[in-house]
Amino acid sequence: MPLNGISSGLIRIDEIIEPVILNKKILENMENSRRSFLRKAALGTLAAVSIPEIISAAAPKKGLKKIQLLRDQTILFQGDSITDAGRNKAENAGYNNPGALGSGYAMLTAAMLMEEYAGLNLKIYNKGISGNKVYQLAERWDKDCLELKPDVLSILIGVNDFWHKLNGNYNGTIEIYRNDFIALLDRTVKALPNIKLVICEPFAVPGVKAVDEKWFPEFYEYQKAAREIAEKFGALFVPFQKAYDEAVKVAPASYWTGDGVHASLAGAQLMAEAWSDATGLGE
């Protein structure tokens, strides 16, 4: 019925508002769907970047010599707490033992080698000790290296040679690190002339707890020294710093390391794959 003489043919206001509200909701849903799609696509892109792809980006592009393993050979991992990784240090812990290999990159690398080269009857040891610097490796070298007669020797050392200077517990220098390392390797190749050496780059991931601006640029000198020593002895070089630099582009630094120095589970796998790639033993 007309209201106050106004024609009933006029459009009611609710007939205009309801379609507008409906259209607005449709547009909002479309925008939310678009944002959800973009977010999922972005996350999917990150998830699609695997550790092997990170390692590929970190690896040198030029061809390098690789290690060839033979039957009954012995592989030894040496270093500090990063290599130690809570290993069982009992005298009878032996080799190829999960407890004796620790819970870090050495154990993960050993597991890969034992699976990949199951027919070679390899013996794999981890003799890393937490807190060690180069001179402390030298103090135990006869027992923890030379007497084991490794065919492949992997050494990751250097972070404590620098880090312990920051808390006043050590007064070493880059010259001491370099000279001690060279003397250790001279001693090693003299005793074991056919040994294959793998020198791992000491690394530090900035912005995670222990690693702050006080580390740089001085720590770079220790990395440079390790690289030059590897070249001097014809050793393979594992670029751990580059691997971590690439990894933090994919996930936060704290995902890969709890304190900037010690690897998380993901960081340990990253290191194992970097080691395998640099030596050619993961192919």
C-alpha positions as CSV (number, residue, x, y, z in Angstrom):
1,M,0.0,0.0,0.0
2,P,1.4,3.5,-0.9
3,L,2.7,5.4,2.1
4,N,1.5,9.0,2.4
5,G,0.6,9.0,-1.3
6,I,4.0,7.9,-2.4
7,S,3.8,5.4,-5.3
8,S,4.5,1.8,-4.4
9,G,6.5,1.6,-7.7
10,L,9.5,3.3,-6.0
11,I,12.5,1.0,-5.2
12,R,12.8,0.2,-1.5
13,I,16.1,1.2,0.2
14,D,16.7,-2.3,1.4
15,E,16.5,-3.6,-2.1
16,I,19.5,-1.4,-2.9
17,I,21.6,-2.0,0.2
18,E,21.4,-5.8,0.3
19,P,23.0,-6.3,-3.2
20,V,25.7,-3.8,-2.3
21,I,26.5,-5.6,0.9
22,L,26.5,-8.9,-0.9
23,N,28.8,-7.6,-3.6
24,K,31.2,-6.2,-1.0
25,K,31.4,-9.6,0.7
26,I,32.1,-11.3,-2.6
27,L,34.9,-8.8,-3.2
28,E,36.3,-9.3,0.3
29,N,36.2,-13.1,-0.2
30,M,38.0,-12.8,-3.5
31,E,40.7,-10.5,-2.0
32,N,41.2,-12.9,1.0
33,S,41.5,-15.8,-1.4
34,R,44.0,-13.9,-3.5
35,R,46.1,-13.1,-0.4
36,S,45.9,-16.7,0.8
37,F,47.0,-17.9,-2.6
38,L,50.0,-15.5,-2.6
39,R,51.0,-16.4,0.9
40,K,50.8,-20.2,0.2
41,A,52.7,-19.7,-3.0
42,A,55.5,-17.8,-1.2
43,L,55.7,-20.4,1.5
44,G,55.7,-23.1,-1.1
45,T,58.6,-21.5,-2.9
46,L,60.6,-21.5,0.4
47,A,59.6,-25.0,1.2
48,A,60.7,-26.1,-2.2
49,V,64.3,-25.0,-1.6
50,S,66.0,-28.1,-0.2
51,I,69.3,-28.5,1.6
52,P,70.9,-30.0,-1.6
53,E,69.9,-26.8,-3.5
54,I,71.4,-24.7,-0.7
55,I,74.6,-26.7,-0.9
56,S,74.7,-26.4,-4.7
57,A,74.5,-22.6,-4.4
58,A,77.3,-22.6,-1.8
59,A,79.6,-25.0,-3.7
60,P,82.5,-23.7,-5.8
61,K,81.6,-23.7,-9.5
62,K,84.9,-25.0,-10.8
63,G,85.7,-28.6,-10.9
64,L,87.6,-30.0,-7.8
65,K,89.3,-33.2,-7.1
66,K,87.3,-35.8,-5.1
67,I,88.1,-38.5,-2.7
68,Q,87.9,-42.1,-3.8
69,L,87.3,-44.6,-1.0
70,L,88.7,-48.1,-0.9
71,R,87.8,-51.2,1.0
72,D,88.7,-51.3,4.7
73,Q,89.7,-47.7,4.9
74,T,89.4,-45.6,8.1
75,I,87.8,-42.1,8.2
76,L,88.5,-39.8,11.2
77,F,86.6,-36.6,12.2
78,Q,88.5,-34.3,14.4
79,G,87.8,-30.9,16.0
80,D,86.1,-29.2,18.8
81,S,82.5,-29.3,20.3
82,I,80.9,-28.9,16.9
83,T,82.4,-32.2,15.9
84,D,82.2,-33.7,19.4
85,A,78.4,-33.1,19.6
86,G,78.1,-35.0,22.8
87,R,79.8,-38.2,21.7
88,N,80.6,-41.1,24.0
89,K,84.3,-40.8,24.9
90,A,84.7,-44.1,26.6
91,E,87.8,-46.0,25.6
92,N,85.8,-48.9,24.2
93,A,83.3,-46.7,22.3
94,G,85.0,-47.7,19.1
95,Y,84.0,-46.8,15.5
96,N,80.7,-46.9,13.5
97,N,78.9,-46.5,16.9
98,P,76.1,-44.0,17.0
99,G,77.0,-43.0,20.5
100,A,80.7,-42.6,19.8
101,L,79.9,-40.5,16.7
102,G,77.9,-37.9,18.6
103,S,74.7,-36.2,17.5
104,G,76.1,-33.8,14.9
105,Y,77.4,-33.5,11.4
106,A,80.0,-36.2,11.9
107,M,77.4,-38.8,12.8
108,L,75.1,-37.8,10.0
109,T,78.0,-37.9,7.5
110,A,79.1,-41.3,8.8
111,A,75.6,-42.6,8.4
112,M,75.5,-41.5,4.8
113,L,78.9,-43.0,4.1
114,M,78.1,-46.3,5.7
115,E,74.9,-46.5,3.6
116,E,76.4,-45.3,0.4
117,Y,79.5,-47.5,0.6
118,A,78.1,-50.5,2.5
119,G,80.4,-52.9,0.6
120,L,83.6,-51.2,1.6
121,N,83.7,-52.1,5.3
122,L,84.7,-48.6,6.4
123,K,85.7,-47.7,9.9
124,I,84.6,-44.2,10.9
125,Y,85.7,-42.4,14.1
126,N,84.8,-39.2,15.8
127,K,87.5,-37.8,18.1
128,G,86.4,-34.2,18.5
129,I,86.6,-32.7,22.0
130,S,84.6,-29.7,23.2
131,G,86.6,-26.6,23.8
132,N,89.6,-27.6,21.8
133,K,91.9,-25.3,20.0
134,V,94.7,-26.3,17.6
135,Y,97.3,-26.7,20.3
136,Q,95.0,-29.0,22.2
137,L,94.6,-31.2,19.1
138,A,98.4,-31.4,19.0
139,E,98.6,-32.5,22.6
140,R,96.5,-35.6,22.0
141,W,97.3,-36.2,18.3
142,D,99.3,-39.4,18.7
143,K,96.6,-41.3,20.5
144,D,93.5,-39.6,18.8
145,C,94.8,-39.5,15.3
146,L,98.1,-41.1,14.3
147,E,97.6,-44.4,16.1
148,L,94.3,-44.8,14.3
149,K,96.1,-44.5,11.0
150,P,93.2,-42.8,9.1
151,D,93.1,-42.9,5.4
152,V,90.8,-39.8,5.4
153,L,91.2,-37.1,8.0
154,S,88.7,-34.3,8.4
155,I,89.5,-31.4,10.7
156,L,87.2,-28.6,11.8
157,I,89.1,-26.3,14.2
158,G,89.4,-22.6,14.7
159,V,86.2,-21.2,16.3
160,N,87.6,-21.6,19.9
161,D,91.0,-20.2,18.8
162,F,89.1,-16.9,18.2
163,W,86.0,-17.2,20.5
164,H,87.9,-17.9,23.7
165,K,89.9,-14.6,23.2
166,L,86.6,-12.7,23.6
167,N,86.0,-13.9,27.2
168,G,89.6,-13.5,28.2
169,N,90.2,-17.3,28.5
170,Y,92.9,-17.4,25.7
171,N,95.4,-14.9,24.4
172,G,96.1,-16.6,21.0
173,T,96.6,-14.8,17.7
174,I,95.9,-15.6,14.1
175,E,99.6,-16.3,13.7
176,I,99.5,-18.9,16.5
177,Y,96.5,-20.5,14.9
178,R,98.1,-20.6,11.5
179,N,101.5,-21.8,12.7
180,D,100.1,-24.5,15.0
181,F,97.8,-25.8,12.3
182,I,100.6,-26.0,9.8
183,A,102.8,-27.8,12.3
184,L,100.0,-30.3,13.1
185,L,99.5,-31.1,9.4
186,D,103.3,-31.4,8.8
187,R,103.5,-33.9,11.6
188,T,100.5,-35.8,10.2
189,V,101.7,-36.1,6.6
190,K,105.1,-37.1,7.8
191,A,103.6,-40.0,9.8
192,L,100.9,-40.9,7.2
193,P,102.2,-39.8,3.8
194,N,99.2,-41.2,1.9
195,I,96.6,-39.6,4.0
196,K,93.8,-37.6,2.3
197,L,93.1,-34.4,4.2
198,V,89.8,-32.5,4.5
199,I,90.0,-29.1,6.0
200,C,86.6,-27.6,7.1
201,E,86.0,-23.9,7.3
202,P,85.4,-22.5,10.8
203,F,82.1,-20.7,10.7
204,A,80.0,-18.2,12.7
205,V,76.4,-17.2,12.0
206,P,75.9,-13.5,13.0
207,G,73.0,-12.3,15.1
208,V,72.4,-15.5,17.1
209,K,73.4,-15.3,20.8
210,A,77.1,-15.7,21.0
211,V,78.0,-14.3,17.6
212,D,77.9,-10.5,17.5
213,E,79.8,-7.6,16.0
214,K,82.9,-8.3,18.1
215,W,83.6,-11.3,15.9
216,F,84.1,-9.4,12.7
217,P,86.2,-8.6,10.8
218,E,88.9,-10.5,12.8
219,F,87.3,-13.9,12.5
220,Y,87.5,-13.7,8.8
221,E,91.3,-14.0,9.1
222,Y,90.9,-17.4,10.7
223,Q,88.6,-18.6,7.9
224,K,91.1,-17.2,5.4
225,A,94.0,-19.0,7.1
226,A,92.1,-22.4,7.1
227,R,91.5,-21.9,3.4
228,E,95.1,-21.1,2.6
229,I,96.3,-24.1,4.8
230,A,94.0,-26.4,2.8
231,E,95.6,-25.2,-0.4
232,K,99.1,-25.5,1.0
233,F,98.6,-29.2,1.8
234,G,96.5,-30.1,-1.2
235,A,93.5,-30.8,1.0
236,L,89.8,-30.6,0.1
237,F,88.1,-27.6,1.6
238,V,84.6,-27.6,3.0
239,P,83.0,-24.1,2.8
240,F,80.8,-24.3,5.9
241,Q,80.4,-20.5,6.2
242,K,79.1,-20.2,2.6
243,A,76.7,-23.1,3.3
244,Y,75.3,-21.2,6.3
245,D,75.2,-17.9,4.4
246,E,73.0,-19.5,1.8
247,A,70.9,-21.3,4.4
248,V,69.8,-18.2,6.2
249,K,68.2,-17.0,3.0
250,V,65.8,-19.8,3.3
251,A,65.1,-20.0,7.1
252,P,66.2,-17.8,10.1
253,A,69.7,-18.2,11.5
254,S,68.3,-19.6,14.7
255,Y,66.8,-22.4,12.7
256,W,70.2,-23.6,11.7
257,T,72.2,-22.9,15.0
258,G,71.2,-22.3,18.6
259,D,74.0,-19.9,19.4
260,G,75.7,-19.0,16.1
261,V,78.3,-21.6,16.5
262,H,76.8,-25.0,17.3
263,A,74.5,-26.6,14.8
264,S,70.9,-27.4,15.3
265,L,69.6,-30.7,13.8
266,A,68.9,-28.9,10.5
267,G,72.3,-27.3,10.7
268,A,74.0,-30.6,11.3
269,Q,72.3,-32.0,8.2
270,L,73.4,-28.9,6.2
271,M,77.0,-29.5,7.3
272,A,76.9,-33.2,6.5
273,E,75.7,-32.5,3.0
274,A,78.2,-29.7,2.5
275,W,81.0,-32.1,3.6
276,S,79.7,-34.8,1.3
277,D,79.5,-32.4,-1.6
278,A,83.0,-31.0,-1.1
279,T,84.5,-34.4,-0.9
280,G,82.5,-35.9,-3.7
281,L,81.4,-38.8,-1.4
282,G,77.7,-37.9,-1.5
283,E,77.3,-38.3,-5.3
